[in-house]
Amino acid sequence: MNPTTAAHDAIYAHAKFKADQTAYLTSNPNFDRALYCLDTRNPIRLTCQRLVAPSVGHRQSGRQPRADLWYAISALTYASIVAVVLIACVTTPFYQRRYIALHGSLKNAWFLWADVAFASFFTFEAVVKIIADGFYSTPNAYFKNLWNKIDLFVLVSLWINVIAEFTGLGGLGRASRAFKALRALRLVNISSTARDTFHHVIISGFWNILGAAVVSISLLIPFAIWGLNIFNGTMYTCNDSSNAVANITQCVNEYSSSPFQWDVWAPRSWDHVAYWSFDTFGGSLLLLFEIVSQEGWIDVMEAAMAITGRDQAPQDYSTPGNALFFVAFNLLGAVFVLQLFVSIIIRNYTEKSGGAFLTSEQRSWRELKKILYQMHPSRRPMEPCSKSWKAWCYERAVSKKGGWSRFITAVYLIHIFLLMAEFYPSSYAYDKVRDLAFLFLVVIYLANIVVRITGLGYRNYFSSRWNIFDCITIFGTAITTSVTLFGLNQGLLGQFQKLFLVLVVLNLIAKVDSLDQLFKTAAASLPAIANLLLTWLVFYVMYAIAFNQIFGLTRTGKYSMGQVNFRTMSNALVLLFRMSAGEGWNAIMHDFTVEEPYCVGSDNFFLSDCGSAPWAFTLFISWNIISMYIFVNMLVTVVYDSFSYVYQKTGKLSNVTRTELRRFKKSWRKFDPNGTGFIQGADAGRFLGTLRGAFDVRIYDEQYSVPKLVQECKTLRFSTS
């Protein structure tokens, strides 16, 4: 296919489509009628169109948005989104309860009227968009945009929350409080790349993830039924742990208990070994789901191994054969479920990004482009006279494999060894010797800086970010180490010395080719990783608000003491991050299922310290799935996909080494001596002609080039004469 013909065909097809679309709209004027009453010439609609961009596509009639007004409204919208989220973070249940204690009610609260103001503004924004382009059936309709659907859902939830507070229903139900968390969803609109990532991860991948969840549940159900049949009613114990109680019939009367070393008489009770059990199918399925996360399964297995019979007191390791159930489940169920999620998420991401359809050579070329995009020719001065001091410095400054470069690399390795030689407790003399050794190494580093500045020149040297970083860390190390030798190494200064000493090691990255390539590939992959983290951050904030609003007043339990609770937003954020790693999430979840008579119940939310089993199971399990399974595995997938430069080891581009890249930069530098990153168009052919090795673009080998052939002819002519 001729590329020029294909381009002309594409342009013609697009123009014909636009013409047909315009003709259809002209012949059917009622088709583009907003709200069935506002045509394209309506002054109100035209005014609204000047304020906002179309929700989808491009407007074929009416007016295009006025840039300054559109940007102003967008900026005000983004600021309002951030403000309304911050209000939800500040107005915790504790804050609201104190406000009620001081003012009697929330009807005149500043944050409630702030919610009204922001809800009114968001309503105005939605109305303007609907008037400008219609709601549902028009070409650029508001409801045809997915993000507008999310915005509308958040807007409705915001008004529900406001109305519930004004009518006094805000303290009656947790659902009305949970609506506050949904406003964080609008944070996705701040970044278009975050919206795309959100769409790929949550929306486009929803059915694949749902399919994985269904398959996972189908694997858990047989084990849940098996565990229900063999363990129900057996994992019980008496709270009197003495040998006086052997079964349920002896677990009566009172016993001497010593809580906090106080000797008191307490009634005996026969209850579950812990917060979990196999007594019901639902409890069995929930317990196995918790075991899938590899959290607390050892305790459950040991409890099963201590079973002596129904209504009998447990004894350690009396039935070790019960451990086979958990071994089989971990091998056949838990591991398989985890890998199933990972594989489906990886496949979904690679299909959406297109990586699943690339060959190894194509993946190699894609990663090579990432590296080439970051490259630019180094700024170098004209090579000085070969016998001068500056020439000596220049040669050592530009050489990557010379003796001076190897010597500096060896000094960095000695530096690392000295860092590893620290121990506690150490003698005063030993610390002084280490500081003197570091100071001696700093002298060598400073000498290297002097050599490089002399050889490259001041401007050329500081055009490199690595060189700037090198100067900051070396001079910081020199100052802090010198002061330390005088005994002033305590407090903040001592911490800065250790920081600079560690940062110096990072300069080794530029010295080692493999580390340098890894670092540059990581830098090229940061946008994809940052977009995923930004999407995760939206859910992170949303769930933190939800947990705080629903469980902010819930009493603490055995596993939620101290700061392990949701009473403040800072506690909620830290605890959610902890649960993202799966650390004790299930035990904490059961603490927040506390209900009467183990808490103070009330119809008024602000007067109760009870939890909620439905909300606890819903929020904890959904956060566990979203954060621990979906986003953690997505992050692994993005990192794996971004660092697939390993394909270069097996593909046709396996010979693109750091040496080849340096040759490429050297050829580039001939036509861009100032390191601007650009060359003149007239020099493009000459530049390509100078490339050698893996980047050689010549049709014939060098031995068949015109200069070589002319030289060969001259040589033959001279030899024959």
Phi, psi and omega in degrees: 000135178283122182300323180295316178296319179296320179295317178297320179297319180295317179296319180295318180296319179295317179297320179295321178298316180295320180294317178297320179296316179296319179296320180295317180295326179291319181280345179232073185297335181282349182293320181259058180244108183293132179055027176062011182219348183248108180278183186289348180255004181293129184297325178295317180293320179296323178295317179295324179295334177287342186266331186225155175278159178297148182292323177220149174064205180236145179287129176268343179218168183086213183238150174277155183294144175280124192302312185294320178291319180297314180295323180295315179293321178297316179296319178295323178295313179297319178296322179293322178298312179297319182295317183291330175288319178297323177298319178295327179287326183280319185274068177289164177304324177297317179298317181292323179294321176294322179296319179295321180296329182272325188243353176092328179200176181258003189294332179250019182291143182298321183289332178290318178288331174295319176298321178297317181296314181290323177296323178294319179295316179295326176295317177300317180299314181295319180296319179298316179296322181290317178295322183293319188227009179086169184261314189228311193261351181284164184301321182249038189300148180301317187280354177279350179265125182300320184289331174293325176297316178296317179299319180294320177298316178295321180297317178297317179295325179295318178292324177299317179296317180296314181296321179297321179291320181292325182272359179085009180270354183295333180268001184267326185229146178284336182297317180296330178283328180294335179298336179299329183290333186292338181297337179292341179298332181289348176297338179297330183291345183292330182234127179292323178293324176294324176297318179296317179296317177302318180295316181294317187282311190264314189273302181295325182270007185298313185291326175295316179294321178296320177298319177296322180295319179296316178297321180296316179297322179295334175279330180283328185301313179300319179291326178294319178294318179299311180297323178298321184283329185258342185242355184294135178075007184252340184265065178236158178206163176267143180291347172271105186276005179287165181286359182287343182249116181252339180205183186293329182291336179269353181273066181225174179065211184237165176217165182276112180251153183228066176289130181054035178064027173254125180276112179223159174270130182231148178286142175285147177216146180256113187215177180300152178299320180213200184281358183244164177194165174252023188286335178231162179295318179298317178294323178294317180294319178297318181296319179293325176297321177295323180292329178303324179284004179062030182246116174078009184287335177296319179297319179294318180296319179294324176295321178292323179288345180266002182292130175247352179145168180290136182064020177248145180292140181288152175225135186302129173058035178280332179229075183296340180296337179296341180295337180298327178301315184284327175296315180295319181294318180296322182283313187268331185257295188298310182297318181295318180298315179298313181293330177296314178299315181300313184294320181292319180294318178297315180296317180297317181292315182294328176290319180290324180276349180089354182293336181291341185255009181263144173281172180297323178293322179292319177296321178298316179294322178297317179290326178295322178298323178301317181290318181293327179297331181274348185277149170207151183294139178291144178280116182234143174282172174296140183296124184284180179301140189292343185251008182267164176296322179294325178294321177298316179293321181298316181299320181282335179284326184265343183281128179263345184236009183282179182295321179296319178296319178295323179296315179295322177298318177298322178296319177298322178294320175298321177302315179297318179299319178295324176295321180286344183278000179284142178207167179227136355278145178239158182280160179298318181295321180296317179297321179294321178296318178297317179297321177295321178296317177298320180295323177296319178295324179297323177300319178294318178299318179295322176297322178295321177296317179298317180298316183290320178294321179295317183285320185265337187094154186298309184295316181294322181295313184276006172282348180262130179294326178299320180293322176297315178299320179301314180297316182298312183291321182291313180292324175296318177295318181298316183291310184293323179290322178297316179293324181298325181297341178266012175087009181258053185253021182265158173067219187296323181297319178297323178293322177295323178298315180296323179297313180295322180297323179285321181295330179302326183297331182296339177294345178292339180302316181289345183270334184255125186300315183295319177293321180295318179293320178298316181296316182291324176294322177296319179297321179290338183266353183301320179302316180295318180293319180296321179296319178294317179295325178294320177295318177298323181298324178299312178294324179301311180292319182298314180290326178298318177295318181297313179298318181294317182289329184269320184244019182293337181249003183290138181296151179281155180237197183298323185254006181232042179274167176065236181266001181275076180198185183242028185286332175234160179294325178296317176298319181297317181295317180295316182293321178295320178296321177298317181290338176297333176271001178081013185281102173063023186295325184288322178295319178295321180303315182291335175296328183268011171263008184300135180224172179301145010267015182271009178206172179268112182267151178198152175290336178270124184303323185283351180253004182245146174242022179277159174263202180207117181297313179300315180291323179296312180297319182296309185288314183294315183291318180295320177294322178299318181289313184294311187276307187286324184264306187285302188287322178297316179290327175296320178296318176300319180296315181296317179296316180297316180293322181289330183259026180281021174298348178297341178297339179295342181287337184243342183278185180290342180265021182294341180271007177277083181267179176297328177296318178295321179294324177293323176297321178299314179295324180295318177294322179296320184296334179297329182254356178218068186295336181273359177067036180284339184092003181229153173231160178290147180300326180291339182268357185299315180296317178296322178298312179298328180290338180273350182289141179228169177073226185294335182263010180294125182248011181287150180288319182251157177296162184299328182292343179258010178288159183301312179301320180293319180294319177298317179296321179295320179296317179298320180296316180295320181296319180292321182290326180285330180281000000 
